[in-house]
Amino acid sequence: MITINFIAADSEPTRAEGKIGQSVMEVAVAAGISGIAADCGGMLTCATCHVMVDPRFAALLPAADGEELAMLAFTATPATPASRLSCQIILSAALDGLTVELPASQY
């Protein structure tokens, strides 16, 4: 299992576990992480699974493609250089311990 640490703006960090090949969004939804709305279910048609990736892990991720970058332009909380859509982060063994910060709002 791969451990992910979700840090919400207004609460204590929450830990969840997922399997290699799952997206961070899928893990968040299954664990009931309230800061991930995931309205489109991971179809890359909304920006309600916005997270900011801890810099220690950012280099382990493939670069965001054009579609993801376009959706990041529509996040409710302004995107930062660390912003990604959690539906596009696929778990691998290298991401064990991944830490993501949740924005103040997804809407």
DSSP file (Angstrom, degrees, kcal/mol; ACC not computed):
  #  RESIDUE AA STRUCTURE BP1 BP2  ACC     N-H-->O    O-->H-N    N-H-->O    O-->H-N    TCO  KAPPA ALPHA  PHI   PSI    X-CA   Y-CA   Z-CA
    1    1 A M              0   0    0      0, 0.0     2,-0.5     0, 0.0    18,-0.2   0.000 360.0 360.0 360.0 148.4    0.0    0.0    0.0
    2    2 A I  E     -A   18   0A   0     16,-3.4    16,-2.6    94,-0.1     2,-0.4  -0.916 360.0-140.5-107.5 126.8    1.0    3.6   -0.7
    3    3 A T  E     -A   17   0A   0     -2,-0.5    94,-2.4    14,-0.2    95,-0.8  -0.726  16.2-169.9 -90.9 134.4    0.5    6.2    2.0
    4    4 A I  E     -Ab  16  98A   0     12,-3.0    12,-2.4    -2,-0.4     2,-0.6  -0.986  11.3-149.3-123.2 134.8   -0.7    9.6    1.1
    5    5 A N  E     -Ab  15  99A   0     93,-3.5    95,-2.9    -2,-0.4     2,-0.6  -0.921  10.2-162.5-105.1 118.5   -0.8   12.5    3.5
    6    6 A F  E     -Ab  14 100A   0      8,-3.5     8,-2.9    -2,-0.6     2,-0.7  -0.899   1.6-163.5-102.5 122.5   -3.6   15.1    2.9
    7    7 A I  E     - b   0 101A   0     93,-2.8    95,-3.2    -2,-0.6     2,-0.2  -0.907   7.9-159.4-111.2 108.2   -3.1   18.4    4.6
    8    8 A A    >   -     0   0    0     -2,-0.7     3,-0.7     4,-0.3    96,-0.1  -0.520  23.7-123.7 -84.4 152.9   -6.3   20.5    4.7
    9    9 A A  T 3  S+     0   0    0     94,-0.3    -1,-0.1     1,-0.2    95,-0.1   0.804 107.6  28.7 -64.3 -30.3   -6.2   24.2    5.2
   10   10 A D  T 3  S+     0   0    0      2,-0.1     2,-0.3    94,-0.1    -1,-0.2   0.160 117.8  41.9-123.5  19.3   -8.4   24.1    8.3
   11   11 A S  S <  S-     0   0    0     -3,-0.7    -3,-0.2     3,-0.0     3,-0.1  -0.915  88.3 -68.2-152.4 179.8   -7.9   20.7    9.9
   12   12 A E        -     0   0    0     -2,-0.3    -4,-0.3     1,-0.1    -2,-0.1  -0.345  62.9 -88.9 -70.1 152.8   -5.3   18.1   11.0
   13   13 A P        -     0   0    0      0, 0.0     2,-0.4     0, 0.0    -6,-0.2  -0.318  42.0-148.9 -59.8 146.7   -3.5   16.1    8.3
   14   14 A T  E     -A    6   0A   0     -8,-2.9    -8,-3.5    -3,-0.1     2,-0.4  -0.968   2.7-148.5-122.0 136.6   -5.3   12.9    7.2
   15   15 A R  E     +A    5   0A   0     -2,-0.4     2,-0.3   -10,-0.2   -10,-0.2  -0.845  18.9 173.7-105.0 140.4   -3.5    9.8    6.1
   16   16 A A  E     -A    4   0A   0    -12,-2.4   -12,-3.0    -2,-0.4     2,-0.4  -0.967  20.2-136.7-140.3 157.3   -5.0    7.4    3.5
   17   17 A E  E     +A    3   0A   0     -2,-0.3     2,-0.3   -14,-0.2   -14,-0.2  -0.934  23.4 171.5-119.8 140.9   -3.7    4.4    1.7
   18   18 A G  E     -A    2   0A   0    -16,-2.6   -16,-3.4    -2,-0.4     2,-0.3  -0.825  29.0-105.3-136.0 176.4   -4.0    3.4   -1.9
   19   19 A K    >   -     0   0    0     -2,-0.3     3,-2.3   -18,-0.2    72,-0.3  -0.735  44.2 -88.4-104.7 152.3   -2.7    0.9   -4.4
   20   20 A I  T 3  S+     0   0    0     -2,-0.3    72,-0.2     1,-0.3     3,-0.1  -0.362 116.7  30.5 -54.8 133.2   -0.2    1.3   -7.1
   21   21 A G  T 3  S+     0   0    0     70,-2.2    -1,-0.3     1,-0.4     2,-0.1   0.138  93.3 113.1  98.1 -18.4   -2.0    2.4  -10.2
   22   22 A Q    <   -     0   0    0     -3,-2.3    69,-3.3    68,-0.1    -1,-0.4  -0.477  68.4-117.9 -77.9 156.7   -4.8    4.3   -8.4
   23   23 A S  B  >  -E   90   0B   0     67,-0.2     4,-1.9    -2,-0.1    67,-0.2  -0.617  19.7-118.3 -88.1 157.4   -5.0    8.1   -8.7
   24   24 A V  H  > S+     0   0    0     65,-2.1     4,-2.5    62,-0.9    63,-0.2   0.868 117.2  56.6 -60.2 -36.5   -4.6   10.3   -5.7
   25   25 A M  H  > S+     0   0    0     61,-1.6     4,-2.6    64,-0.2     5,-0.2   0.916 104.2  51.3 -62.0 -44.1   -8.2   11.4   -6.3
   26   26 A E  H  > S+     0   0    0     60,-0.2     4,-2.3     1,-0.2    -1,-0.2   0.904 111.4  47.7 -60.5 -41.7   -9.5    7.9   -6.2
   27   27 A V  H  X S+     0   0    0     -4,-1.9     4,-2.0     2,-0.2    -1,-0.2   0.925 111.9  50.3 -64.1 -44.5   -7.8    7.3   -2.9
   28   28 A A  H  X>S+     0   0    0     -4,-2.5     5,-2.6     2,-0.2     4,-0.6   0.919 112.0  46.6 -61.5 -45.0   -9.2   10.6   -1.5
   29   29 A V  H ><5S+     0   0    0     -4,-2.6     3,-1.0     1,-0.2    -1,-0.2   0.931 112.6  49.4 -64.4 -45.6  -12.7    9.8   -2.5
   30   30 A A  H 3<5S+     0   0    0     -4,-2.3    -1,-0.2     1,-0.3    -2,-0.2   0.837 113.7  47.2 -62.7 -32.2  -12.6    6.3   -1.1
   31   31 A A  H 3<5S-     0   0    0     -4,-2.0    -1,-0.3    -5,-0.2    -2,-0.2   0.500 113.1-118.2 -88.0  -4.6  -11.2    7.7    2.2
   32   32 A G  T <<5 +     0   0    0     -3,-1.0     2,-0.6    -4,-0.6    -3,-0.2   0.820  42.9 178.3  73.2  30.8  -13.8   10.4    2.4
   33   33 A I    > < -     0   0    0     -5,-2.6     3,-1.4    -6,-0.2    -1,-0.2  -0.566  18.6-153.7 -68.5 114.9  -11.3   13.3    2.3
   34   34 A S  T 3  S+     0   0    0     -2,-0.6    -1,-0.2     1,-0.3    -2,-0.0   0.697  84.7  65.3 -70.5 -19.6  -13.6   16.3    2.4
   35   35 A G  T 3  S+     0   0    0      1,-0.1     2,-0.6    70,-0.1    -1,-0.3   0.457  89.4  73.6 -84.0   1.0  -11.3   18.7    0.5
   36   36 A I    <   +     0   0    0     -3,-1.4    13,-0.2     1,-0.2    -1,-0.1  -0.938  52.4 173.7-116.0 108.7  -11.4   16.7   -2.7
   37   37 A A        -     0   0    0     11,-1.8    12,-0.2    -2,-0.6    -1,-0.2   0.902  10.7-171.8 -81.4 -42.9  -14.8   17.2   -4.5
   38   38 A A    >   +     0   0    0     10,-1.7     3,-1.6     1,-0.1    11,-0.1   0.893  10.6 173.6  53.2  47.6  -13.9   15.3   -7.7
   39   39 A D  T 3  S+     0   0    0      1,-0.3    -1,-0.1     2,-0.1    -3,-0.0   0.817  74.0  45.3 -56.9 -35.4  -17.1   16.3   -9.4
   40   40 A C  T 3  S-     0   0    0      1,-0.0     3,-0.5     0, 0.0    -1,-0.3   0.455 107.6-122.0 -92.1   0.6  -16.1   14.8  -12.8
   41   41 A G  S <  S-     0   0    0     -3,-1.6    -2,-0.1     1,-0.2    -3,-0.0   0.744  72.1 -50.5  69.0  22.8  -14.9   11.5  -11.3
   42   42 A G  S    S+     0   0    0    -17,-0.0    -1,-0.2   -16,-0.0    -3,-0.0   0.670 101.7 126.8  91.0  17.8  -11.5   11.9  -12.8
   43   43 A M  S    S-     0   0    0     -3,-0.5    -2,-0.1     1,-0.0    -1,-0.0   0.375  76.5-118.3 -89.0   4.5  -12.4   12.6  -16.4
   44   44 A L  S    S+     0   0    0      1,-0.1    27,-0.1     2,-0.0     3,-0.1   0.869  84.4 113.3  61.1  39.9  -10.3   15.8  -16.5
   45   45 A T  S    S+     0   0    0     26,-0.0     2,-0.3     0, 0.0    -1,-0.1   0.273  73.5  32.8-122.2   8.9  -13.3   18.1  -17.1
   46   46 A C        -     0   0    0     29,-0.0     3,-0.1     0, 0.0    29,-0.1  -0.846  67.9-133.1-145.1-177.1  -13.3   20.0  -13.8
   47   47 A A    >   +     0   0    0     -2,-0.3     3,-0.8    27,-0.2    29,-0.3  -0.052  66.6 116.1-132.0  32.2  -10.8   21.3  -11.4
   48   48 A T  T 3   +     0   0    0      1,-0.2   -11,-1.8    27,-0.1   -10,-1.7   0.180  69.0  61.1 -94.3  19.1  -12.3   20.1   -8.1
   49   49 A C  T 3  S+     0   0    0    -12,-0.2    37,-2.5   -13,-0.2    -1,-0.2  -0.003  74.4 152.2-124.3  25.9   -9.5   17.7   -7.2
   50   50 A H  E <   +C   85   0A   0     -3,-0.8     2,-0.3    35,-0.2    35,-0.2  -0.317  14.2 166.9 -59.7 131.9   -6.9   20.5   -7.1
   51   51 A V  E     -C   84   0A   0     33,-2.7    33,-2.7    51,-0.2     2,-0.5  -0.946  34.4-128.2-139.6 162.0   -4.0   19.8   -4.7
   52   52 A M  E     -CD  83 101A   0     49,-2.5    49,-3.0    -2,-0.3     2,-0.3  -0.976  29.3-137.2-113.2 122.2   -0.5   21.3   -4.2
   53   53 A V  E     - D   0 100A   0     29,-2.8    47,-0.2    -2,-0.5     5,-0.1  -0.606  21.2-109.7 -84.6 133.0    2.2   18.7   -4.2
   54   54 A D    >>  -     0   0    0     45,-2.5     3,-2.4    -2,-0.3     4,-1.2  -0.372  29.5-122.9 -55.9 133.0    5.0   18.8   -1.6
   55   55 A P  H 3> S+     0   0    0      0, 0.0     4,-0.7     0, 0.0    -1,-0.1   0.764 108.4  67.7 -54.7 -27.6    8.2   19.8   -3.5
   56   56 A R  H 34 S+     0   0    0      1,-0.2    -2,-0.1     2,-0.1    42,-0.0   0.762 112.0  32.6 -63.8 -22.5   10.0   16.6   -2.3
   57   57 A F  H X4 S+     0   0    0     -3,-2.4     3,-1.7    42,-0.2     4,-0.5   0.611  95.6  86.1-107.4 -17.2    7.6   14.6   -4.5
   58   58 A A  H >< S+     0   0    0     -4,-1.2     3,-1.4     1,-0.3    -2,-0.1   0.865  87.4  54.8 -56.4 -40.0    7.0   17.0   -7.4
   59   59 A A  T 3< S+     0   0    0     -4,-0.7    -1,-0.3     1,-0.3    -2,-0.1   0.678 100.7  61.4 -69.4 -15.9   10.1   15.9   -9.3
   60   60 A L  T <  S+     0   0    0     -3,-1.7    -1,-0.3     2,-0.1    -2,-0.2   0.563  92.7  82.0 -85.3  -9.1    8.9   12.3   -9.1
   61   61 A L  S <  S-     0   0    0     -3,-1.4     3,-0.1    -4,-0.5    28,-0.1  -0.700  86.4-111.5 -96.6 145.9    5.7   13.1  -11.1
   62   62 A P        -     0   0    0      0, 0.0     3,-0.1     0, 0.0    -2,-0.1  -0.409  50.6 -88.6 -65.3 154.4    5.5   13.4  -14.9
   63   63 A A        -     0   0    0      1,-0.1     2,-0.1    -4,-0.1    -4,-0.0  -0.302  47.7 -98.5 -63.0 147.7    4.9   16.9  -16.0
   64   64 A A        -     0   0    0     -3,-0.1    -1,-0.1     1,-0.1     2,-0.1  -0.451  41.4-131.6 -64.7 137.7    1.3   18.1  -16.3
   65   65 A D     >  -     0   0    0     -2,-0.1     4,-2.5    -3,-0.1     5,-0.2  -0.275  29.9 -90.9 -85.0 178.6    0.1   17.9  -19.9
   66   66 A G  H  > S+     0   0    0      1,-0.2     4,-2.2     2,-0.2     5,-0.1   0.850 124.2  52.5 -59.9 -38.4   -1.7   20.6  -21.8
   67   67 A E  H  > S+     0   0    0      2,-0.2     4,-2.1     1,-0.2    -1,-0.2   0.921 111.4  45.9 -65.6 -43.6   -5.2   19.4  -20.7
   68   68 A E  H  > S+     0   0    0      1,-0.2     4,-2.3     2,-0.2    -2,-0.2   0.926 112.3  50.9 -65.1 -43.6   -4.3   19.4  -17.0
   69   69 A L  H  X S+     0   0    0     -4,-2.5     4,-0.7     1,-0.2    -1,-0.2   0.888 109.0  52.1 -60.9 -38.5   -2.6   22.8  -17.3
   70   70 A A  H >< S+     0   0    0     -4,-2.2     3,-0.7    -5,-0.2    -1,-0.2   0.910 110.6  47.2 -64.3 -41.7   -5.8   24.2  -19.0
   71   71 A M  H >< S+     0   0    0     -4,-2.1     3,-2.2     1,-0.2    -2,-0.2   0.852 102.6  63.2 -69.1 -33.5   -8.0   22.9  -16.2
   72   72 A L  H >< S+     0   0    0     -4,-2.3     3,-1.1     1,-0.3     7,-0.4   0.740  91.0  67.9 -62.7 -20.9   -5.7   24.3  -13.5
   73   73 A A  T << S+     0   0    0     -4,-0.7    -1,-0.3    -3,-0.7    -2,-0.2   0.647  99.0  52.3 -70.0 -13.7   -6.5   27.7  -14.9
   74   74 A F  T <  S+     0   0    0     -3,-2.2    -1,-0.2    -4,-0.2   -27,-0.2   0.216  76.7 131.4-108.5  13.7  -10.1   27.2  -13.6
   75   75 A T    <   -     0   0    0     -3,-1.1     4,-0.2     1,-0.1   -27,-0.1  -0.396  58.5-135.0 -69.2 145.1   -9.3   26.3  -10.0
   76   76 A A  S    S+     0   0    0     30,-0.3    30,-0.2   -29,-0.3    -1,-0.1   0.908  99.8  50.0 -65.7 -42.9  -11.3   28.1   -7.3
   77   77 A T  S    S-     0   0    0     28,-0.5    -1,-0.1     1,-0.1    -2,-0.1  -0.866 113.7 -97.7 -93.4 127.2   -8.2   28.7   -5.3
   78   78 A P        -     0   0    0      0, 0.0    -2,-0.1     0, 0.0    -5,-0.1  -0.120  41.3-113.7 -51.3 135.4   -5.5   30.1   -7.6
   79   79 A A        -     0   0    0     -7,-0.4   -27,-0.1    -4,-0.2    -6,-0.0  -0.323  30.1-159.9 -67.2 150.6   -3.1   27.5   -8.8
   80   80 A T    >   -     0   0    0      4,-0.0     3,-1.9    -2,-0.0    -1,-0.0  -0.702  40.4 -91.8-119.6 174.1    0.6   27.7   -7.7
   81   81 A P  T 3  S+     0   0    0      0, 0.0    -2,-0.0     0, 0.0   -29,-0.0   0.761 129.2  53.4 -59.6 -21.9    3.7   26.1   -9.3
   82   82 A A  T 3  S+     0   0    0    -30,-0.0   -29,-2.8     2,-0.0     2,-0.1   0.456  85.5 120.4 -89.7  -1.9    3.0   23.1   -7.0
   83   83 A S  E <   +C   52   0A   0     -3,-1.9     2,-0.3   -31,-0.2   -31,-0.2  -0.380  30.3 157.5 -72.0 139.5   -0.6   22.7   -8.2
   84   84 A R  E     -C   51   0A   0    -33,-2.7   -33,-2.7    -2,-0.1     2,-0.6  -0.953  45.0-109.3-146.5 162.6   -1.8   19.5   -9.8
   85   85 A L  E >   -C   50   0A   0     -2,-0.3     3,-2.2   -35,-0.2     4,-0.3  -0.882  25.7-141.4 -93.9 126.1   -5.1   17.8  -10.3
   86   86 A S  G >  S+     0   0    0    -37,-2.5   -61,-1.6    -2,-0.6     3,-0.9   0.716  98.0  67.1 -65.9 -19.3   -5.1   14.7   -8.1
   87   87 A C  G 3  S+     0   0    0      1,-0.2    -1,-0.3   -63,-0.2   -37,-0.1   0.685 100.8  51.3 -70.3 -15.9   -6.9   12.7  -10.8
   88   88 A Q  G <  S+     0   0    0     -3,-2.2     2,-0.8   -65,-0.1    -1,-0.2   0.411  87.8  90.6-101.7   0.3   -3.8   12.9  -12.8
   89   89 A I    <   -     0   0    0     -3,-0.9   -65,-2.1    -4,-0.3     2,-0.5  -0.871  62.4-164.0 -99.9 109.2   -1.4   11.7  -10.1
   90   90 A I  B     -E   23   0B   0     -2,-0.8   -67,-0.2   -67,-0.2     2,-0.1  -0.810  22.2-115.3 -98.1 129.4   -1.0    8.0  -10.5
   91   91 A L        +     0   0    0    -69,-3.3   -70,-2.2    -2,-0.5     2,-0.3  -0.355  38.9 167.9 -69.4 137.9    0.4    6.1   -7.5
   92   92 A S    >   -     0   0    0    -72,-0.2     3,-1.6    -2,-0.1     4,-0.1  -0.880  51.8 -98.4-135.9 168.2    3.7    4.3   -7.8
   93   93 A A  G >  S+     0   0    0     -2,-0.3     3,-1.6     1,-0.3    -2,-0.0   0.849 121.4  62.6 -58.4 -34.3    6.1    2.9   -5.2
   94   94 A A  G 3  S+     0   0    0      1,-0.3    -1,-0.3   -34,-0.1   -34,-0.1   0.714  96.4  60.4 -64.9 -20.0    8.2    6.0   -5.4
   95   95 A L  G X   +     0   0    0     -3,-1.6     3,-2.4   -35,-0.1    -1,-0.3   0.337  69.1 133.6 -92.7   7.4    5.2    8.1   -4.2
   96   96 A D  T <  S+     0   0    0     -3,-1.6   -92,-0.1     1,-0.3   -94,-0.1  -0.413  77.1  22.7 -59.4 126.4    4.9    6.3   -0.8
   97   97 A G  T 3  S+     0   0    0    -94,-2.4    -1,-0.3     1,-0.2   -93,-0.2   0.474  87.2 171.9  92.0   5.0    4.5    9.0    1.8
   98   98 A L  E <   -b    4   0A   0     -3,-2.4   -93,-3.5   -95,-0.8     2,-0.5  -0.157  17.5-154.9 -47.9 135.2    3.3   11.6   -0.8
   99   99 A T  E     +b    5   0A   0    -95,-0.2   -45,-2.5   -45,-0.1     2,-0.4  -0.977  14.5 178.4-119.5 127.8    2.1   14.8    0.9
  100  100 A V  E     -bD   6  53A   0    -95,-2.9   -93,-2.8    -2,-0.5     2,-0.4  -0.984  20.3-140.3-128.3 141.1   -0.4   17.0   -0.8
  101  101 A E  E     -bD   7  52A   0    -49,-3.0   -49,-2.5    -2,-0.4   -93,-0.2  -0.819  18.4-136.8 -97.6 137.2   -1.9   20.2    0.5
  102  102 A L        -     0   0    0    -95,-3.2   -93,-0.2    -2,-0.4   -51,-0.2  -0.737  21.7-115.8 -93.3 141.6   -5.6   20.9   -0.1
  103  103 A P        -     0   0    0      0, 0.0   -94,-0.3     0, 0.0     3,-0.1  -0.259  27.4-107.9 -69.7 163.7   -6.8   24.3   -1.2
  104  104 A A  S    S+     0   0    0      1,-0.2     2,-0.3   -95,-0.1   -94,-0.1   0.823 100.9   6.7 -60.4 -31.2   -9.1   26.4    1.0
  105  105 A S        -     0   0    0      1,-0.1   -28,-0.5   -96,-0.0    -1,-0.2  -0.995  46.4-159.9-152.5 147.4  -11.9   25.7   -1.5
  106  106 A Q              0   0    0     -2,-0.3   -30,-0.3   -30,-0.2   -59,-0.2   0.453 360.0 360.0-100.0  -6.4  -12.6   23.7   -4.6
  107  107 A Y              0   0    0    -32,-0.1    -1,-0.1   -31,-0.1   -59,-0.0   0.352 360.0 360.0-124.9 360.0  -15.6   26.0   -5.6
